Amino acid sequence: MQDFTEKELLYKEEIRQLRSDLKASLLEKAKLQQQYELSLQLPSLPITTPPFLLDSSKDTLTDPVPILFLSDWHWGEVVNSAEINHSNHYNLAVAHERAEYCFQEFLHFYKKVLRISSKGMVLLLGGDMVSGEIHEELSETNEIHTLEAVTDCAGVITEGIRFLQQCFEEIVVFGVSGNHGRFYQHKRHKKRNSSNFDAMIYSVCQMQFKDDPRVRFCLPKTADCYFEIYENRYMLTHGDLLGGSMSDPIIGALGAISRGDQKLRKRQESLGVPYDVLVCGHWHQYSLHPRRIINGSLKGYDEFAYQHSFYPERPIQATWLVEEGMGITVTHPIFCD
């Protein structure tokens, strides 16, 4: 009788767990169905874009290629200043201001400070453009719904590209998806881009320029994006696939990035497509090396970084200049606050 009672309890516990798992699966299915239905409305949703004021239409154009790297905007997230010793604050209004300044400073640096004349430029979109809902705390504290963040962020990028067209006849855009934009709570390897809000943003932007041959988008289905500028070979990836769950508070993200870069280089060499420079975001730790370019973030210091005792970093985005026969000749951090 005792054995029967123990088995009965085990079966009841198993049934309870199965019911709990089924309920969670049904909730996730309902959420994904809602996201899918909302995504079908994207083409008809209005895109509001902020004005950009810098006028640099008098400049002339020629050979060096400026590159602007935008990543880790976390659009829609709220950073509470009081929770991080008042070292930073972030919300939708601040995000608009910082993004606008980033585009303005990019043109100001190359056209007013360096006074270079270039026909074309490259814009890199490195993922985590929205806060997303992969963590419960983000779902509870985001300022707006993720789909609203998609259209709002896409509008800012779209107007930013139009602003850059004042000085550049040709703009080539490369984009990869990050981890914060994924539809699912847990990482998946199948259909990474087609189930990611970052890819939605890029597609919305691409639609705005479908009749403009001066702007070309390259949005691969792979997690990484290989491209060449003159003789320089680049590998753009978000950075979450390089390995490591988070940065070491002493050496930062260097260890994880170095190990991940080595693995990625071996893979690319075996595929016959090696690269010279790794370009990634994700780690929110701006760093430029001859073989690696790691972007900062538009969001800046947040509660996660503060509670893990990571070194505070200002909101920052990377830009650099590539010249034929010389490679990267100029680097410039754009401090967005």
matplotlib code that plots the C-alpha trace (Angstrom):
import matplotlib.pyplot as plt

x = [0.0, 2.9, 4.5, 1.2, 0.8, 4.3, 3.7, 0.4, 2.2, 4.8, 2.2, 0.3, 3.5, 4.3, 0.7, 1.0, 4.3, 2.9, -0.1, 2.2, 4.4, 1.3, 0.0, 3.3, 3.5, -0.1, 0.7, 3.9, 2.0, -0.7, 1.9, 3.7, 0.4, -0.3, 3.2, 2.7, -0.7, 0.8, 3.8, 1.4, 0.2, 3.8, 3.4, 0.3, 1.7, 2.8, 6.4, 7.2, 10.6, 12.5, 13.9, 17.7, 19.0, 22.7, 23.1, 26.2, 25.0, 28.0, 30.5, 32.1, 32.5, 35.4, 37.2, 37.7, 34.8, 33.4, 31.6, 29.0, 28.2, 24.9, 24.0, 22.5, 20.0, 17.5, 14.7, 11.8, 13.8, 13.8, 16.9, 16.0, 18.7, 18.0, 18.9, 22.4, 23.5, 22.3, 25.1, 22.8, 19.1, 17.4, 13.9, 12.2, 12.8, 16.5, 16.9, 15.5, 18.0, 21.0, 20.2, 19.7, 23.0, 24.8, 23.9, 24.7, 28.1, 29.0, 28.5, 30.1, 33.2, 33.8, 32.6, 33.4, 36.4, 38.2, 36.7, 36.9, 34.9, 33.5, 31.0, 29.7, 29.5, 28.6, 26.0, 26.2, 23.2, 24.5, 21.3, 19.6, 18.0, 14.9, 14.7, 12.5, 10.8, 13.2, 13.3, 10.2, 11.6, 11.8, 8.2, 7.2, 9.3, 9.5, 8.1, 6.2, 5.3, 7.9, 6.0, 5.7, 9.4, 10.0, 8.1, 9.5, 13.1, 12.7, 11.5, 14.5, 16.9, 15.0, 15.3, 18.9, 19.7, 17.9, 19.9, 23.1, 22.0, 22.7, 26.4, 26.6, 25.4, 25.6, 24.8, 25.2, 23.5, 24.5, 22.4, 22.4, 20.0, 20.7, 19.5, 17.1, 15.0, 14.1, 10.5, 11.3, 12.5, 15.2, 17.8, 17.0, 19.2, 16.5, 15.2, 17.1, 16.4, 12.9, 11.8, 13.5, 12.3, 15.7, 15.1, 11.6, 13.2, 15.7, 12.9, 10.7, 13.7, 14.4, 10.8, 11.2, 14.1, 12.8, 12.6, 15.8, 18.9, 21.2, 20.5, 21.2, 20.5, 22.3, 20.3, 21.6, 19.7, 22.8, 23.6, 26.8, 27.4, 30.6, 31.6, 34.6, 35.7, 38.6, 41.0, 39.7, 37.5, 35.0, 32.7, 29.8, 28.0, 26.0, 28.3, 25.9, 27.1, 30.8, 30.2, 30.3, 27.2, 28.5, 31.6, 34.2, 34.2, 38.0, 39.0, 35.6, 34.4, 37.9, 38.3, 34.9, 35.3, 38.9, 37.8, 34.7, 36.7, 39.2, 36.4, 34.7, 38.0, 38.6, 35.1, 35.4, 38.9, 37.5, 34.7, 37.2, 35.9, 38.4, 38.1, 40.5, 38.4, 35.6, 32.9, 30.4, 28.2, 26.3, 28.9, 28.3, 32.1, 33.5, 36.9, 38.9, 41.8, 43.4, 41.6, 38.4, 35.9, 33.5, 30.7, 29.3, 25.6, 23.1, 21.5, 24.6, 25.1, 22.1, 21.0, 22.4, 25.9, 25.7, 24.7, 27.5, 30.0, 31.0, 32.9, 30.5, 30.6, 29.0, 26.5, 28.9, 28.8, 31.7, 32.8, 35.9, 37.4, 38.7, 41.1, 42.3, 45.7, 45.8, 42.8, 41.5, 43.2, 40.8, 38.7, 36.3, 34.1, 30.7, 29.6, 25.9, 25.0]
y = [0.0, 2.4, 1.7, 2.4, 5.7, 6.8, 5.9, 7.8, 10.9, 10.7, 10.4, 13.3, 15.4, 14.4, 15.3, 18.7, 19.4, 18.4, 20.7, 23.5, 23.0, 22.8, 26.1, 27.8, 26.5, 27.7, 31.1, 31.4, 30.2, 32.9, 35.6, 34.5, 34.5, 38.0, 39.2, 37.5, 39.2, 42.6, 42.1, 41.8, 45.4, 46.8, 48.0, 50.1, 51.5, 55.2, 56.0, 59.3, 60.7, 63.5, 66.5, 66.8, 70.3, 70.2, 71.6, 70.3, 70.3, 72.4, 69.7, 67.8, 64.0, 61.5, 58.2, 57.5, 55.5, 56.5, 53.8, 54.4, 51.5, 51.6, 48.9, 48.2, 51.1, 49.1, 51.3, 51.4, 50.4, 52.6, 53.0, 54.4, 56.9, 56.5, 52.8, 53.4, 56.3, 58.9, 58.0, 57.7, 57.8, 56.5, 56.5, 57.1, 60.9, 60.5, 57.8, 60.2, 62.9, 60.6, 59.0, 62.4, 63.7, 60.5, 61.2, 64.9, 64.3, 61.7, 64.3, 67.1, 65.1, 63.9, 66.9, 69.8, 68.6, 66.3, 68.0, 64.8, 64.5, 61.0, 59.8, 56.9, 55.6, 52.4, 52.1, 49.0, 48.0, 45.5, 44.4, 44.9, 47.9, 47.3, 46.4, 43.5, 41.1, 38.3, 39.0, 39.4, 42.6, 44.2, 43.3, 45.0, 48.1, 48.9, 52.3, 51.1, 47.8, 46.2, 46.7, 50.4, 50.4, 48.8, 51.4, 54.3, 53.1, 52.4, 55.9, 57.4, 55.3, 56.1, 59.8, 59.4, 57.8, 60.7, 63.1, 61.4, 61.6, 65.4, 64.5, 61.0, 60.0, 56.3, 54.6, 50.8, 49.3, 46.0, 44.5, 41.6, 40.7, 40.7, 38.6, 41.2, 41.4, 37.7, 36.6, 33.8, 33.8, 31.3, 31.4, 29.5, 28.7, 28.1, 31.2, 33.6, 36.7, 36.0, 35.7, 38.9, 42.5, 43.8, 42.3, 43.9, 47.3, 46.8, 45.6, 48.6, 50.9, 49.0, 49.5, 53.3, 53.3, 50.6, 53.2, 55.0, 53.3, 55.5, 53.4, 49.7, 47.2, 43.9, 41.8, 38.2, 35.4, 34.3, 35.4, 37.1, 39.4, 39.3, 42.3, 44.0, 47.6, 47.9, 45.1, 45.0, 42.0, 42.5, 40.1, 41.9, 39.9, 41.0, 39.4, 37.2, 34.1, 34.6, 32.9, 33.8, 34.7, 38.1, 40.2, 39.7, 42.7, 42.8, 42.2, 43.1, 41.3, 40.9, 37.2, 36.1, 38.2, 36.9, 33.2, 33.8, 35.6, 32.7, 30.2, 32.4, 32.9, 29.1, 28.5, 31.2, 29.9, 26.4, 27.8, 29.6, 33.1, 34.5, 38.0, 40.6, 42.6, 41.4, 44.0, 43.3, 45.0, 43.2, 43.8, 47.6, 48.1, 50.3, 49.1, 49.4, 47.1, 46.5, 43.2, 43.9, 46.7, 46.4, 48.9, 50.6, 51.3, 54.2, 53.2, 53.5, 52.4, 50.4, 48.5, 45.2, 46.7, 48.6, 45.5, 43.4, 46.2, 46.8, 49.9, 52.8, 53.7, 56.7, 56.2, 55.7, 54.5, 53.7, 55.2, 54.9, 55.8, 53.2, 54.3, 52.2, 50.6, 51.7, 50.2, 52.0, 55.4, 57.2, 56.1, 58.4, 57.6, 59.4, 60.2, 60.5, 62.0]
z = [0.0, 0.8, -2.6, -4.3, -2.4, -3.4, -7.1, -7.0, -5.6, -8.3, -11.0, -9.6, -9.5, -13.1, -14.2, -12.5, -14.2, -17.6, -17.1, -16.1, -19.2, -21.4, -20.0, -20.6, -24.2, -24.9, -23.5, -25.6, -28.7, -28.1, -27.7, -30.9, -32.8, -31.6, -32.6, -36.0, -36.6, -35.5, -37.9, -40.8, -40.1, -40.5, -44.1, -43.1, -39.9, -40.0, -39.4, -37.6, -38.1, -36.3, -38.2, -38.7, -38.9, -40.0, -43.5, -45.3, -48.9, -50.1, -49.6, -52.5, -52.8, -53.6, -52.5, -48.8, -47.3, -43.9, -41.8, -39.2, -36.8, -35.0, -32.5, -29.1, -29.1, -26.9, -28.1, -25.7, -22.6, -19.5, -17.3, -13.9, -12.9, -9.2, -9.4, -10.8, -8.6, -11.1, -13.5, -16.5, -17.5, -20.6, -22.1, -25.4, -25.4, -24.5, -27.2, -29.9, -28.8, -28.7, -32.1, -33.7, -32.3, -33.5, -37.1, -36.8, -35.2, -37.9, -40.6, -38.6, -38.0, -41.5, -43.4, -41.1, -39.0, -41.4, -44.5, -46.5, -49.7, -50.3, -52.8, -50.7, -47.1, -45.3, -42.5, -40.3, -38.2, -35.5, -33.7, -30.3, -31.8, -29.5, -25.9, -26.6, -24.2, -23.7, -19.9, -17.8, -16.2, -19.7, -20.5, -17.2, -17.5, -21.2, -22.1, -25.2, -26.8, -28.9, -32.2, -31.4, -30.7, -34.1, -36.1, -34.0, -34.3, -38.0, -38.5, -36.8, -38.9, -42.1, -41.5, -40.4, -43.8, -45.6, -43.5, -44.6, -48.2, -48.0, -48.3, -49.7, -53.2, -52.3, -49.0, -48.5, -45.4, -43.9, -41.0, -38.6, -35.8, -32.1, -29.2, -27.6, -30.7, -30.8, -30.6, -28.2, -24.6, -25.3, -28.1, -31.3, -34.2, -36.9, -38.7, -36.4, -38.6, -39.7, -36.0, -34.9, -34.4, -35.6, -39.0, -39.0, -38.4, -41.3, -43.6, -42.8, -43.6, -46.8, -47.9, -47.5, -50.1, -52.5, -55.3, -54.4, -56.1, -54.0, -50.9, -51.0, -48.3, -47.7, -45.1, -45.2, -43.7, -41.8, -38.3, -39.6, -42.6, -44.6, -46.7, -48.3, -48.6, -51.0, -49.9, -46.3, -45.4, -42.5, -40.5, -38.9, -36.2, -33.2, -30.7, -28.6, -30.5, -29.6, -26.3, -22.7, -20.6, -19.5, -19.1, -16.5, -14.1, -14.2, -17.9, -19.3, -22.5, -23.9, -23.0, -24.4, -27.6, -28.2, -27.9, -30.0, -32.6, -32.9, -33.4, -36.0, -37.9, -38.0, -39.3, -42.0, -43.0, -43.4, -45.6, -47.7, -46.7, -44.2, -42.8, -41.5, -39.0, -36.7, -36.1, -33.2, -30.6, -27.8, -25.0, -24.5, -24.2, -26.9, -28.1, -31.3, -32.2, -35.6, -35.9, -33.8, -33.5, -30.6, -30.4, -27.3, -26.9, -27.3, -24.0, -21.9, -18.3, -16.9, -13.8, -15.1, -15.5, -12.2, -10.2, -11.8, -11.0, -14.6, -15.4, -16.4, -20.1, -21.7, -24.6, -27.6, -31.2, -33.5, -36.7, -38.8, -42.2, -44.7, -47.5, -50.4, -49.9, -46.2, -44.5, -41.4, -41.2, -38.8, -35.9, -33.9, -31.0, -31.1, -27.6, -27.8, -24.5]

ax = plt.figure().add_subplot(projection="3d")
ax.plot(x, y, z, "-o")
ax.set_aspect("equal")
plt.show()
